[in-house]
Amino acid sequence: MDRFEAMHTFAKVVETGSFTKAAQALHLSRTRATHLVQQLEARLQVSLLHRTTRKVSVTSAGALYFERVVQLLADLEDSERDLAQALASPSGRLRVDVPSPLASRVLVPALPSFYARYPDIQLDMGVGDKTVDLLDESMDCV
């Protein structure tokens, strides 16, 4: 059983008050939604929902679990969104060594737009005309 899928399904059943509506919202069959909630109840060894032929309602244990599940799923979505944003926006330290003419004519004028585009990059720029060993001097780029 995929616990997150089961928890998400349970939460959607509680929110909609129906296995059918929850299954439709999650693009699952009603049978699959029912099976996931049953597996979750078996794992937890508690009945989370009262089921009748007309309606579904949450038990007291189900209400407690629902509160935690909703928060957990929201935290998971936040974490995934934060990770996607972090991966989309480069960050860290970039060590560059460039010859004087290149620095003054190309790089220095480009710095404001670079920092505007990559605010989380810390640029350590060395300017000089000596030969630089990338590995010995821990440079990322020359």
N, C-alpha and C positions, 0 to 999 in steps of 0.2 A: 504494500500500500504506500502510495506517495502521501506522506503526512500533510504536506502543504496543500496538495490538491484536495485532500479530504477536509482539512480545516477551512479552506476557501469555499468549498461546496457547502459545508455546514453553515458557515457565516451567511452565505447567499440564501440558503433555505430559511434561516431565521429572518433575514432582512425582507424576503419576499413573502414569507409565510406559506410557501408552496414548493414542493419538489419539482413540479413541472416548470414553474417560472424560473426557479434557480437553474435548472438544467438548460433551459433555453438561453438564459443570460450567459451561461458558461460554455455554451456550445457542446453540451454533453447530452447523452440520452437520459431519460428519466430513470431508467434502470441503473445506469452507471452512477448517477447522483445518489440514488437510494443505497446502492452497494457501498459507495465511499463512506457515507454517514454511518451505515451499519458497521463497517470495519473500524471506524473511529470509535464508535461506542464500545465495540468489543475490546479494542485496545485499551480504552480508558476504564472499562468495566463499569460503565454507568450509562443510563438512558439520558440522552441529551434532549430528545424531542418526544412529545406526546403526539401520537398519530391516530387520527380517526379517518373515516372515509370522506369526511367533509373538510377537515382542516388539519394543519400541523401547528403545534404550539411548543414553546420552549419550556423545559423543566427548570426547576430552580438550579440544579447543577449545570444544565445547559446555558442558563443565563450567565452564571459565573464564568463558565468556559468561553462563552461568546465574547464577553468583554475583553478577555485576555487575547483571544484569537484575533479580534479586530485590531487591537494594538500591535500584536506581533506581525500581522500581515501589512499594516501601515508602515511599521519599522522596516520590514523587508523591502517594500517598494521604495522607501526613502533611501535605503542603503544601495539598492540597485541604481537609482537615479543619480545619487551622489557619485557612485563609481563611474557611471557613464560620463558624467560631467568632468570628473577628474581625468579620465582617459582622453576626453575630447580637448582638454585644456592642458598643454604641456606645462610642467613645472620642474623646478630644481635648479641646479647650478650648471652653467655652461662656461667652460674656460677656453678662451680664444686668444691666439697671439697673431698679430698682423704687422706687416711692414708699415712704417710711418706714412708713406704716401697713400696707401690704401685706407688706412685709418682716417686720415684727415679728409680725404676726398669722397669716400664711399660710406664707411661705417659710422662715423660720428654723425653725419647728417641723417642717417637712417635710424639712429637710436630712438628718437621720440616715437616714431611709428612702430618700431619693434616693441618698445615697452608698453605702448597702448594695446598692441595686439597680444602680447604675451606677458601680462603683469606678474605672473608667478615664476618667471624665469629670472634667476640672479645671474647676470652677465659679469664675468671677470675677464676683462680685456687687457692683454699686455700688448704694448706697442714697442716695436724695436726691429732692428735690421739683422739680428743675429739668427743663426740657424737654431731651430728648436727641435728637440727630440720629444715627440708626442708622448711616449711612454714614460721616459725619465722625468719629465716635467708635468706629467698628468694633465696634458692639454687635450681638449676634445677636438680642436680644429686649429689649423695654422693656415 
